[in-house]
Amino acid sequence: MFDYEKTPPQIFSSPKSNSYIVDEHTDLAQVLNTYILYPTENSFLLINQQAAHERVLYQQMSGAIEGTPIATQSSMFPPTLEMSPSDAVILNELLPYFKVLGFLIEPLGNHTFVIQGTPADLDTGNEKQIVDFTIEQYKHFNTEIKISNRERLVRSLARQRAIKTGTRLTEREMRQLLTDLFECTPFNIAPDGNPTYLEFKQDQIERMFGK
């Protein structure tokens, strides 16, 4: 085993949100349409774009639950949802939380619902899929973790709305994502407990090349 193989990439344990700044002079690069490279003075961060976006959305939605609800835009052509009886029960229970998070969903009876409004920052056209997949994610959430239904919904919705692996981002989108991420507390951990980034230090990289 090489010496560098004994030293795994480091994960920040307690970073300070003001340690990193993203401006027009920051050189960013997307790798494999999945990761973003963010350089620092003596290292670089390899940021998982989906995990980072989940962290951002989770904090925004958690803040909405505790404070000001997310603004809602009315649907021009409201889609309908036909649910199974068991899923309809779950959705009915979660309707107040969905409303705070920007989704205006109304029951029509016979396990059918209509989406009258969605978060103002959400592109229209896939709202039905988001709600469907969020309910599926919610149902399959790890039952061993003792958290509230509200928390399960926020985590599930953050995962469904997040930028997915394989999505190409513009430079502007990368800058905005990292700006939002570094304002989160904490910003190094995704809602599921996995890291949002790994740090590779210069001396570690040099050892990898035998320097």
SEVOGU-584163 format. One record per residue (C-alpha): residue number from 1; z, y, x; residue in one letter. Coordinates in steps of 0.25 Angstrom, whole numbers, plus 2048, in hexadecimal, padded with zeros to 3 digits. Example, Ala and Ser with C-alpha at 12.3 -4.5 7.8 and 13.67 -1.06 7.14 Angstrom:
! residues 2
- 1:81F:7EE:831:A
- 2:81D:7FC:837:S
This chain:
! residues 211
- 1:800:800:800:M
- 2:7FC:80E:805:F
- 3:807:818:806:D
- 4:801:821:7FC:Y
- 5:801:815:7F2:E
- 6:810:815:7F2:K
- 7:811:824:7ED:T
- 8:80C:825:7DF:P
- 9:807:832:7D9:P
- 10:813:83A:7D5:Q
- 11:816:83E:7C6:I
- 12:81D:84B:7C4:F
- 13:82B:849:7BE:S
- 14:830:857:7BB:S
- 15:825:861:7BE:P
- 16:826:870:7BB:K
- 17:81C:875:7B1:S
- 18:819:882:7B9:N
- 19:816:879:7C6:S
- 20:807:878:7C2:Y
- 21:7FD:883:7BE:I
- 22:7EF:882:7B9:V
- 23:7E6:88E:7BA:D
- 24:7D8:891:7BD:E
- 25:7DA:88E:7CC:H
- 26:7DF:880:7C9:T
- 27:7D5:875:7CD:D
- 28:7D5:86A:7C3:L
- 29:7CD:85D:7C2:A
- 30:7CC:853:7B8:Q
- 31:7CB:844:7BD:V
- 32:7C5:839:7B4:L
- 33:7C6:842:7A8:N
- 34:7D5:83D:7A8:T
- 35:7DD:845:7B3:Y
- 36:7DE:853:7B7:I
- 37:7E0:856:7C6:L
- 38:7E9:862:7C8:Y
- 39:7EC:866:7D7:P
- 40:7F9:86C:7DC:T
- 41:7FC:871:7EA:E
- 42:7FF:863:7F0:N
- 43:7FB:85A:7E5:S
- 44:7F3:858:7D9:F
- 45:7F7:853:7CB:L
- 46:7EE:848:7C4:L
- 47:7F0:84C:7B5:I
- 48:7ED:842:7AA:N
- 49:7E6:84B:7A0:Q
- 50:7EA:843:793:Q
- 51:7F9:842:797:A
- 52:7F9:851:79B:A
- 53:7F3:855:78D:H
- 54:7FD:84B:786:E
- 55:808:853:78D:R
- 56:802:860:789:V
- 57:800:85C:77A:L
- 58:80E:855:779:Y
- 59:815:862:77E:Q
- 60:80D:86B:774:Q
- 61:80F:862:768:M
- 62:81E:860:76B:S
- 63:81F:86F:76C:G
- 64:818:870:75E:A
- 65:822:866:758:I
- 66:82E:86E:75D:E
- 67:828:87B:75B:G
- 68:81B:882:756:T
- 69:811:878:74F:P
- 70:803:877:755:I
- 71:7F9:87F:74E:A
- 72:7F0:877:744:T
- 73:7E1:879:741:Q
- 74:7DB:875:734:S
- 75:7D1:86A:734:S
- 76:7C4:86E:72E:M
- 77:7C1:860:72A:F
- 78:7CE:859:729:P
- 79:7CD:84B:72C:P
- 80:7D5:840:725:T
- 81:7DD:835:72A:L
- 82:7DE:827:723:E
- 83:7EB:820:729:M
- 84:7F1:813:727:S
- 85:7FD:813:71E:P
- 86:807:811:72A:S
- 87:7FF:81C:732:D
- 88:800:825:726:A
- 89:80F:824:726:V
- 90:810:828:734:I
- 91:806:834:733:L
- 92:80E:839:727:N
- 93:81B:839:72F:E
- 94:814:840:73A:L
- 95:80D:84B:732:L
- 96:817:856:734:P
- 97:816:854:743:Y
- 98:807:854:743:F
- 99:808:861:73C:K
- 100:810:867:746:V
- 101:806:862:751:L
- 102:7FB:869:74A:G
- 103:7F5:85E:741:F
- 104:7F5:861:732:L
- 105:7F4:853:72B:I
- 106:7F6:851:71D:E
- 107:7F7:844:715:P
- 108:7ED:841:70A:L
- 109:7F3:834:705:G
- 110:7EF:826:706:N
- 111:7F2:826:715:H
- 112:7E8:831:717:T
- 113:7EA:83F:71E:F
- 114:7E2:84B:721:V
- 115:7E2:853:72E:I
- 116:7E2:861:729:Q
- 117:7E5:868:737:G
- 118:7E6:865:746:T
- 119:7EC:86C:752:P
- 120:7E4:879:755:A
- 121:7E1:874:763:D
- 122:7DB:866:75E:L
- 123:7CC:865:75D:D
- 124:7C8:860:74F:T
- 125:7C1:853:74D:G
- 126:7CB:849:753:N
- 127:7D8:84C:74B:E
- 128:7D7:840:743:K
- 129:7D6:837:74F:Q
- 130:7E2:83F:756:I
- 131:7EB:83C:74A:V
- 132:7E6:82E:748:D
- 133:7E9:82B:757:F
- 134:7F6:832:757:T
- 135:7FB:82A:74C:I
- 136:7F7:81D:754:E
- 137:7FD:822:760:Q
- 138:80A:826:759:Y
- 139:80B:818:753:K
- 140:809:811:760:H
- 141:813:81A:768:F
- 142:81D:812:770:N
- 143:828:80F:766:T
- 144:832:80C:772:E
- 145:832:81B:774:I
- 146:83C:822:76B:K
- 147:836:82F:767:I
- 148:834:836:75A:S
- 149:828:835:751:N
- 150:825:844:754:R
- 151:825:841:763:E
- 152:81C:834:761:R
- 153:812:83D:759:L
- 154:812:848:764:V
- 155:80F:83E:76F:R
- 156:805:836:767:S
- 157:7FD:843:763:L
- 158:7FE:848:771:A
- 159:7F7:83C:776:R
- 160:7EC:83C:76C:Q
- 161:7E9:84B:76E:R
- 162:7E9:84A:77D:A
- 163:7DD:84B:786:I
- 164:7D9:83D:788:K
- 165:7D5:836:795:T
- 166:7C7:837:799:G
- 167:7C5:845:793:T
- 168:7BE:84F:79C:R
- 169:7C5:85C:79C:L
- 170:7C0:86A:7A0:T
- 171:7C7:872:7AB:E
- 172:7CC:87B:7A0:R
- 173:7D2:870:799:E
- 174:7D8:86A:7A5:M
- 175:7DF:877:7A8:R
- 176:7E4:879:79A:Q
- 177:7E9:86B:79A:L
- 178:7F1:86C:7A7:L
- 179:7F6:87A:7A3:T
- 180:7FC:874:796:D
- 181:801:868:79E:L
- 182:809:870:7A8:F
- 183:80F:878:79D:E
- 184:815:86C:797:C
- 185:824:867:79A:T
- 186:823:85D:7A0:P
- 187:814:85C:7A3:F
- 188:815:850:7AC:N
- 189:817:846:7A2:I
- 190:80F:842:795:A
- 191:815:83F:788:P
- 192:815:830:78B:D
- 193:81C:832:798:G
- 194:810:830:7A1:N
- 195:80D:83B:7AC:P
- 196:803:846:7A9:T
- 197:800:846:7B7:Y
- 198:802:840:7C5:L
- 199:803:848:7D2:E
- 200:7FD:845:7DF:F
- 201:802:84C:7EB:K
- 202:7FA:850:7F7:Q
- 203:802:847:801:D
- 204:801:83B:7F8:Q
- 205:7F2:83D:7F7:I
- 206:7F1:83E:806:E
- 207:7F8:831:808:R
- 208:7EE:82A:7FE:M
- 209:7E3:82F:808:F
- 210:7EB:82A:814:G
- 211:7EE:838:819:K
